[in-house]
Amino acid sequence: MFQNLLYEPRQLRATEARLQAIYDAAYLGLKGDNLAVAAGMLPSEYRQLCQLDPIAEMAELKGRADSEAANSRALHSAAAQGDAKAALAVLQHSHGWTARQEIAVDVFQKISITQALADANARVIEGMAIDYGPTTDLQLPRRTNTNDPAMVESHSE
């Protein structure tokens, strides 16, 4: 035997109670799906309600703005009464202030110009050259002395 299941879709309307629930959830800092669930709706219902009635989105924005204003007043009041942490928080978050940071980079590398010139003299002026003749991956290039005629002739053939 077949029984009829009565299904009645939920009516999405921005009632005063629903708007207050959205406002309260947004005031607490909830966002997205968590805001919808806290306001007693499915996330899809909340998104649909915001599309159908812009006042629902306005309730969320108003809740966030009122919360931020209340917390900002409390923070500014604490800073005015001498709370250094509150004053620092106001500077950092409201005014984009950051503490000065110094980075010390100490690179110590000693370069001997005398040694570099001696190496250059040995390679160029005294005739030391590197022979890049036929080599395999396991062989290193052979050093030859270009002032030695026997070495020059053997490689020039």
C-alpha positions as CSV (number, residue, x, y, z in Angstrom):
1,M,0.0,0.0,0.0
2,F,1.4,3.4,-0.9
3,Q,1.2,6.3,1.5
4,N,1.4,9.9,0.6
5,L,4.1,11.8,2.3
6,L,3.1,15.4,2.7
7,Y,5.9,17.7,1.6
8,E,5.5,21.4,2.1
9,P,8.5,23.5,0.9
10,R,9.7,26.0,3.5
11,Q,8.8,29.5,2.7
12,L,11.7,31.8,2.4
13,R,10.7,35.2,3.7
14,A,12.7,37.9,5.4
15,T,10.6,38.0,8.5
16,E,11.7,40.2,11.5
17,A,12.7,37.1,13.5
18,R,14.8,35.7,10.6
19,L,16.5,39.1,10.0
20,Q,17.3,39.4,13.7
21,A,18.8,35.9,13.7
22,I,21.0,36.8,10.7
23,Y,22.0,40.0,12.4
24,D,22.9,38.2,15.7
25,A,25.0,35.6,13.9
26,A,26.8,38.2,11.8
27,Y,27.4,40.3,15.0
28,L,29.2,37.3,16.5
29,G,31.5,37.1,13.5
30,L,30.0,34.1,11.8
31,K,30.3,33.8,8.0
32,G,28.9,31.8,5.1
33,D,27.4,28.5,6.0
34,N,27.9,28.9,9.7
35,L,26.0,32.1,9.7
36,A,23.1,30.4,7.9
37,V,23.0,27.5,10.3
38,A,23.1,29.8,13.3
39,A,20.3,31.8,11.9
40,G,18.2,28.6,11.6
41,M,18.4,28.1,7.8
42,L,20.1,25.8,5.4
43,P,23.1,27.4,3.6
44,S,21.2,27.1,0.3
45,E,18.2,28.7,1.8
46,Y,20.2,31.6,3.1
47,R,21.9,32.2,-0.3
48,Q,18.5,32.1,-2.0
49,L,17.0,34.5,0.6
50,C,19.8,36.9,-0.1
51,Q,19.1,36.8,-3.8
52,L,15.4,37.2,-3.4
53,D,15.4,39.8,-0.7
54,P,18.4,42.2,-0.3
55,I,17.3,43.1,3.2
56,A,18.7,39.7,4.4
57,E,22.2,40.7,3.1
58,M,21.7,44.1,4.7
59,A,21.0,42.5,8.1
60,E,24.3,40.6,7.8
61,L,26.3,43.7,6.8
62,K,24.6,45.7,9.7
63,G,25.5,43.0,12.2
64,R,29.1,43.0,11.1
65,A,29.4,46.8,11.1
66,D,27.7,47.1,14.6
67,S,30.0,44.5,16.0
68,E,33.1,46.1,14.6
69,A,32.0,49.5,15.8
70,A,31.3,48.2,19.4
71,N,34.7,46.4,19.6
72,S,36.5,49.4,18.1
73,R,34.9,51.6,20.8
74,A,36.0,49.2,23.5
75,L,39.5,49.0,22.2
76,H,39.9,52.8,21.8
77,S,38.5,53.3,25.3
78,A,41.0,50.8,26.8
79,A,43.8,52.5,24.8
80,A,42.7,55.9,26.1
81,Q,42.8,54.6,29.7
82,G,46.5,53.6,29.2
83,D,46.3,50.0,28.1
84,A,49.5,49.6,26.0
85,K,48.4,46.4,24.3
86,A,45.1,48.0,23.2
87,A,46.9,51.0,21.9
88,L,49.3,48.8,20.0
89,A,46.4,46.9,18.5
90,V,44.7,50.1,17.4
91,L,47.9,51.3,15.7
92,Q,48.5,47.9,14.0
93,H,45.0,47.1,12.8
94,S,43.4,50.5,12.3
95,H,46.4,52.5,11.0
96,G,48.5,49.8,9.4
97,W,51.4,50.5,11.8
98,T,54.2,47.9,12.1
99,A,57.2,47.9,14.4
100,R,60.5,48.7,12.9
101,Q,62.4,45.6,11.9
102,E,66.1,45.5,11.2
103,I,67.8,42.7,9.4
104,A,71.5,42.4,9.7
105,V,73.2,40.5,7.0
106,D,76.9,39.9,7.6
107,V,78.6,38.2,4.7
108,F,82.3,37.8,5.2
109,Q,84.2,36.7,2.2
110,K,87.9,37.4,1.8
111,I,89.1,37.9,-1.7
112,S,92.8,38.1,-2.3
113,I,93.5,40.4,-5.3
114,T,97.2,39.3,-5.1
115,Q,96.2,35.7,-5.4
116,A,93.8,36.4,-8.3
117,L,96.4,38.3,-10.2
118,A,99.0,35.5,-9.6
119,D,96.5,32.9,-10.9
120,A,95.7,35.1,-14.0
121,N,99.5,35.5,-14.6
122,A,100.0,31.7,-14.4
123,R,97.1,31.1,-16.9
124,V,97.6,33.8,-19.5
125,I,101.0,35.5,-19.3
126,E,103.1,32.4,-18.6
127,G,101.2,30.4,-21.2
128,M,99.3,27.8,-19.2
129,A,96.3,26.7,-21.2
130,I,93.7,24.0,-20.7
131,D,93.4,21.5,-23.5
132,Y,89.8,20.5,-24.2
133,G,90.8,17.7,-26.6
134,P,88.8,14.5,-26.9
135,T,87.6,13.6,-23.5
136,T,85.0,11.2,-22.0
137,D,82.7,12.0,-19.1
138,L,85.2,10.4,-16.7
139,Q,88.3,12.3,-18.0
140,L,89.3,15.8,-16.9
141,P,90.9,18.2,-19.4
142,R,94.7,18.0,-19.6
143,R,96.8,21.1,-18.6
144,T,99.5,21.9,-21.1
145,N,102.2,24.5,-21.1
146,T,102.0,26.4,-24.4
147,N,105.7,27.6,-24.0
148,D,106.9,24.0,-24.3
149,P,107.3,23.4,-28.1
150,A,107.0,19.6,-27.8
151,M,103.6,19.9,-26.0
152,V,102.3,22.4,-28.6
153,E,103.3,20.4,-31.6
154,S,101.8,17.2,-30.2
155,H,98.4,18.8,-29.8
156,S,98.4,20.7,-33.0
157,E,98.6,17.6,-35.2
